[in-house]
Amino acid sequence: MAGVCGILVAAGSGERLGLSDPKAFALLAGQPLLVHAARALEAAVDELVVVIAPGRVAQATSVLEAAGIAHHTVCEGGATRSDSVRCGLVAATRETVLVHDAARPLATGRLARRTLHALDMGWDAVAPGLPVVDTLKVVAAGGAGHAEAGPAVHAVRVHSTPDRSTLWAVQTPQAFRGEWLRMAHASGAHATDDLALVERAGGRVALVPGERTNMKVTFPEDLAAAEALVAWPR
């Protein structure tokens, strides 16, 4: 059980990206998002479990093999992100687990290693993140969404303005002591990230500095921005 297992969650539908194929197969600089995200993990883990959309195991396996990604296992995901992570945990055989989203193709191996190293400080779960720079508003439930162009104006009521100095935007990859991640998922609970589940279970969680370029690809304009970042001479 010693070592690190990387679980790459790549079962998203790609609907908001405007694709007929799963998001993991969208091309960025000529390579699928799946490959970019896997490269961020491969140097930091001993095994890689890729959780893909149902019916796409053979396609994902072919893509990874063509890219030379070694030591990987591909399995089907579930109906939600949390379900997909649980599917990955079934295949994981290592003591420490690093969970990453294929929707963040620009994460670096350096970030993965920095997040893992923070576990040695006694934390049960660690994620990269960045202090929020925008002013945030708390609105009525259901008010969040992606604005679309059109004649209608959709307005939501503002309830409060939190102090942004206490807020960080969380990224992946996220590192976990395996026993805590498995315990947090044992209840079948759901969350938008695994750090929240460990936090709810009473684990000690922490954040480390993330990367500004570690953006999440959700909408078509995000993919265009990612293309620009790949071409940017950092």
C-alpha positions as CSV (number, residue, x, y, z in Angstrom):
1,M,0.0,0.0,0.0
2,A,3.0,2.4,0.2
3,G,3.3,5.0,-2.4
4,V,0.9,7.4,-4.2
5,C,-2.1,6.7,-6.4
6,G,-3.3,9.4,-8.7
7,I,-7.0,9.4,-9.5
8,L,-7.7,11.4,-12.6
9,V,-11.4,12.3,-12.7
10,A,-12.3,12.5,-16.4
11,A,-15.9,11.5,-16.7
12,G,-17.4,14.9,-17.4
13,S,-19.9,15.1,-20.3
14,G,-18.6,18.2,-22.0
15,E,-22.1,19.6,-22.5
16,R,-21.3,23.1,-21.2
17,L,-18.2,23.0,-23.5
18,G,-20.5,22.4,-26.4
19,L,-19.1,19.0,-27.3
20,S,-20.7,15.7,-28.3
21,D,-17.8,13.8,-26.9
22,P,-16.8,13.8,-23.2
23,K,-14.8,16.8,-22.1
24,A,-11.7,14.7,-21.5
25,F,-11.2,14.2,-25.2
26,A,-11.4,17.9,-26.1
27,L,-8.2,18.9,-27.8
28,L,-5.8,21.5,-26.4
29,A,-2.7,22.2,-28.4
30,G,-3.4,19.0,-30.4
31,Q,-3.6,16.7,-27.3
32,P,-6.7,15.7,-25.3
33,L,-7.3,17.4,-22.0
34,L,-7.0,13.9,-20.5
35,V,-3.3,13.6,-21.6
36,H,-2.4,17.1,-20.4
37,A,-3.8,16.3,-16.9
38,A,-2.3,12.9,-16.8
39,R,1.2,14.3,-17.5
40,A,0.8,16.6,-14.4
41,L,0.4,13.5,-12.2
42,E,2.6,10.9,-13.7
43,A,5.9,12.1,-12.3
44,A,4.4,12.4,-8.8
45,V,2.5,9.1,-8.5
46,D,3.3,5.4,-8.5
47,E,0.0,4.4,-10.2
48,L,-2.6,6.3,-12.1
49,V,-6.3,5.5,-12.1
50,V,-8.3,7.3,-14.8
51,V,-12.0,7.5,-14.3
52,I,-13.7,8.0,-17.6
53,A,-17.3,8.3,-18.9
54,P,-19.2,5.0,-19.3
55,G,-18.5,3.3,-22.6
56,R,-15.2,5.2,-23.2
57,V,-12.7,3.0,-21.5
58,A,-11.2,1.6,-24.7
59,Q,-10.9,5.1,-26.2
60,A,-9.2,6.5,-23.1
61,T,-6.9,3.6,-22.9
62,S,-5.9,4.1,-26.5
63,V,-5.3,7.8,-26.0
64,L,-3.1,7.3,-22.9
65,E,-1.0,4.5,-24.5
66,A,-0.5,6.6,-27.6
67,A,0.8,9.4,-25.4
68,G,3.2,7.1,-23.5
69,I,1.4,7.4,-20.1
70,A,2.6,4.5,-18.1
71,H,1.3,2.5,-15.1
72,H,-2.4,3.4,-15.7
73,T,-5.7,1.7,-15.1
74,V,-8.9,3.0,-16.7
75,C,-12.4,2.5,-15.2
76,E,-15.9,3.9,-15.7
77,G,-17.2,6.7,-13.6
78,G,-20.5,7.3,-12.0
79,A,-23.4,9.8,-12.2
80,T,-21.6,12.5,-10.2
81,R,-18.1,13.6,-9.5
82,S,-18.1,12.0,-6.0
83,D,-19.4,8.8,-7.5
84,S,-16.5,8.8,-10.0
85,V,-14.0,9.3,-7.3
86,R,-15.4,6.4,-5.4
87,C,-15.1,4.3,-8.5
88,G,-11.4,5.3,-8.7
89,L,-10.9,4.4,-5.0
90,V,-12.0,0.9,-5.7
91,A,-9.1,0.5,-8.2
92,A,-6.5,2.4,-6.0
93,T,-3.9,0.3,-4.2
94,R,-1.7,2.9,-2.6
95,E,-1.6,4.5,0.8
96,T,-1.7,8.1,-0.3
97,V,-4.2,9.4,-2.9
98,L,-3.9,12.4,-5.2
99,V,-7.1,13.4,-6.9
100,H,-7.0,15.6,-10.0
101,D,-9.6,16.8,-12.5
102,A,-9.0,16.4,-16.3
103,A,-10.8,19.8,-16.6
104,R,-7.6,21.4,-15.2
105,P,-5.1,20.4,-17.9
106,L,-2.5,23.1,-17.1
107,A,-1.6,21.9,-13.6
108,T,2.1,21.1,-13.3
109,G,4.0,18.3,-11.7
110,R,5.6,20.8,-9.4
111,L,2.2,21.7,-8.0
112,A,1.3,18.0,-7.5
113,R,4.5,17.4,-5.6
114,R,4.1,20.5,-3.5
115,T,0.6,19.4,-2.5
116,L,1.8,15.9,-1.6
117,H,4.7,17.2,0.5
118,A,2.3,19.2,2.7
119,L,0.7,16.0,3.9
120,D,4.0,15.4,5.8
121,M,3.2,18.3,8.0
122,G,0.4,16.3,9.6
123,W,-2.6,17.3,7.6
124,D,-5.2,14.7,6.5
125,A,-6.0,16.5,3.2
126,V,-4.3,19.3,1.3
127,A,-5.4,21.2,-1.8
128,P,-3.8,24.0,-3.8
129,G,-5.7,27.3,-3.9
130,L,-5.5,31.0,-4.5
131,P,-6.8,34.0,-2.5
132,V,-9.9,35.4,-4.1
133,V,-9.3,38.7,-5.9
134,D,-12.9,39.4,-6.9
135,T,-15.6,40.8,-4.6
136,L,-18.1,37.9,-4.0
137,K,-21.8,38.1,-3.3
138,V,-24.1,35.5,-1.7
139,V,-27.3,35.3,-3.7
140,A,-30.5,33.4,-3.6
141,A,-30.3,29.6,-4.1
142,G,-30.3,28.7,-7.8
143,G,-29.1,32.2,-8.8
144,A,-25.7,31.0,-10.0
145,G,-25.1,30.1,-13.6
146,H,-23.5,31.0,-16.9
147,A,-24.8,34.2,-18.4
148,E,-26.0,33.8,-22.0
149,A,-26.4,36.7,-24.5
150,G,-30.0,37.6,-25.2
151,P,-32.6,40.3,-24.7
152,A,-33.8,39.1,-21.3
153,V,-32.1,40.3,-18.2
154,H,-31.8,37.8,-15.4
155,A,-31.3,39.4,-12.0
156,V,-30.8,37.6,-8.6
157,R,-31.1,39.1,-5.2
158,V,-27.9,39.7,-3.2
159,H,-28.1,38.6,0.4
160,S,-24.6,39.5,1.6
161,T,-21.0,40.2,0.8
162,P,-18.5,38.0,2.5
163,D,-15.0,39.2,3.5
164,R,-12.9,38.1,0.6
165,S,-9.7,38.3,2.8
166,T,-10.9,34.9,4.3
167,L,-11.7,33.3,1.0
168,W,-9.6,31.1,-1.3
169,A,-10.5,29.5,-4.7
170,V,-9.6,25.8,-4.5
171,Q,-7.9,23.8,-7.3
172,T,-6.8,20.3,-7.9
173,P,-4.7,18.1,-7.6
174,Q,-5.7,17.4,-4.0
175,A,-3.7,15.1,-1.7
176,F,-5.2,12.8,0.9
177,R,-4.2,10.2,3.4
178,G,-6.0,7.3,1.9
179,E,-7.8,6.2,5.0
180,W,-9.4,9.6,5.4
181,L,-10.5,9.9,1.8
182,R,-12.1,6.4,1.9
183,M,-13.8,7.2,5.2
184,A,-15.1,10.5,3.9
185,H,-16.6,8.7,0.8
186,A,-18.0,5.7,2.8
187,S,-21.2,7.6,3.5
188,G,-22.0,8.1,-0.1
189,A,-22.0,11.9,0.4
190,H,-21.5,14.3,-2.5
191,A,-19.5,17.5,-2.8
192,T,-17.9,19.6,-5.5
193,D,-14.5,18.6,-4.2
194,D,-13.1,15.9,-2.0
195,L,-11.5,18.3,0.5
196,A,-15.0,19.3,1.6
197,L,-15.9,15.6,2.3
198,V,-12.8,15.1,4.5
199,E,-13.5,18.4,6.3
200,R,-17.1,17.3,7.0
201,A,-15.7,14.0,8.4
202,G,-13.6,15.9,10.9
203,G,-10.2,15.7,9.1
204,R,-7.5,18.3,9.3
205,V,-7.4,20.1,5.9
206,A,-5.1,22.8,4.6
207,L,-4.4,24.8,1.5
208,V,-1.1,25.5,-0.2
209,P,-0.4,28.1,-2.9
210,G,-1.8,27.1,-6.3
211,E,-1.0,28.2,-9.8
212,R,-2.7,31.1,-11.6
213,T,-2.4,29.1,-14.9
214,N,-4.2,26.1,-13.3
215,M,-7.5,27.1,-14.7
216,K,-10.6,25.0,-15.0
217,V,-12.0,24.4,-18.5
218,T,-15.8,24.5,-18.4
219,F,-17.0,26.7,-21.3
220,P,-15.8,27.2,-24.8
221,E,-14.0,30.5,-23.9
222,D,-12.1,28.6,-21.2
223,L,-10.6,26.3,-23.9
224,A,-9.6,29.3,-25.9
225,A,-7.9,30.9,-22.9
226,A,-6.1,27.6,-22.2
227,E,-4.8,27.6,-25.8
228,A,-3.4,31.1,-25.3
229,L,-1.8,30.0,-22.0
230,V,-0.1,27.0,-23.7
231,A,1.3,29.3,-26.3
232,W,2.4,31.9,-23.8
233,P,6.2,31.9,-23.3
234,R,6.1,31.5,-19.5
